[in-house]
């Protein structure tokens, strides 16, 4: 009895231009197994753009390693004078950011009125 292929696990990134920067749509799990791919892809973009928006609408899980990756990317972007924003994160991501006192760091996107369709 064949059940067909298993659904894709992991993290997929889709990068596209957005206003004066780049939009990185994340789909899947932002966990320890997948943070290296996110960090390497996004760090490579930082020197080439004025801003990066990570769209987390399709992120199904975020763990402490994923949170660490977001903080590391934020720091790298700030050092390079590149704006780094998070958009469309769900309530569990918001709760995790709040528990770690990082919500105010990443709420700039909401305050600036950026809307990602």
Secondary structure, DSSP 8 states (H G I E B T S, - for coil): ---------SEEEEEEEETTEEEEEEEEEESTTTHHHHHHHHHHHHTT-SEEEEEEEEEEEE-HHHHHHHHHHHHHHHHTT-EEEEES--HHHHHHHHHTT-HHHHTHHHHHT----
